[in-house]
Amino acid sequence: MREEVFVRFARDREFELTLSGHALLAPDAARHWLDEQFVANDCQPLRASGKVLTVDKVLALAAAVGAERFAQDAAWAAAFARAVTAALGRPMVRVDVEASAVTF
């Protein structure tokens, strides 16, 4: 199965992360990876209540690491894509940092 994650920072700064033939992550392992990265990268909750949904973690993490991390660290970007598709249970995910939106 082919999975894709698009991460957009600006009109001219978008990354297409295509996964095919990679080992799939279990949803629990994917959420654990996102949790670890959320803390390691000093991400902040997007909601005033402090509640952090999985899509909020995905968006906050992409914003925190920035376009340079995606451009310079292909292994990390692939791990991000695997975790996002597994945690959200979707084969195609668009993360638009500029618009603060995650769509399927």
ChimeraX attribute file (.defattr): number of C-alpha atoms within 10 A of each C-alpha:
attribute: neighborCount
match mode: 1-to-1
recipient: residues
	/A:1	8
	/A:2	10
	/A:3	18
	/A:4	19
	/A:5	24
	/A:6	18
	/A:7	26
	/A:8	22
	/A:9	19
	/A:10	12
	/A:11	8
	/A:12	7
	/A:13	11
	/A:14	17
	/A:15	17
	/A:16	14
	/A:17	20
	/A:18	16
	/A:19	19
	/A:20	10
	/A:21	9
	/A:22	12
	/A:23	8
	/A:24	15
	/A:25	17
	/A:26	14
	/A:27	17
	/A:28	12
	/A:29	14
	/A:30	22
	/A:31	20
	/A:32	14
	/A:33	18
	/A:34	21
	/A:35	16
	/A:36	11
	/A:37	17
	/A:38	20
	/A:39	12
	/A:40	10
	/A:41	13
	/A:42	12
	/A:43	18
	/A:44	15
	/A:45	15
	/A:46	15
	/A:47	10
	/A:48	7
	/A:49	7
	/A:50	9
	/A:51	10
	/A:52	14
	/A:53	11
	/A:54	15
	/A:55	16
	/A:56	18
	/A:57	22
	/A:58	26
	/A:59	21
	/A:60	22
	/A:61	23
	/A:62	24
	/A:63	19
	/A:64	16
	/A:65	15
	/A:66	14
	/A:67	18
	/A:68	9
	/A:69	13
	/A:70	20
	/A:71	13
	/A:72	10
	/A:73	10
	/A:74	12
	/A:75	10
	/A:76	13
	/A:77	20
	/A:78	17
	/A:79	16
	/A:80	22
	/A:81	26
	/A:82	26
	/A:83	24
	/A:84	29
	/A:85	22
	/A:86	20
	/A:87	22
	/A:88	17
	/A:89	13
	/A:90	14
	/A:91	17
	/A:92	18
	/A:93	20
	/A:94	18
	/A:95	24
	/A:96	20
	/A:97	22
	/A:98	13
	/A:99	10
	/A:100	14
	/A:101	14
	/A:102	16
	/A:103	11
	/A:104	12
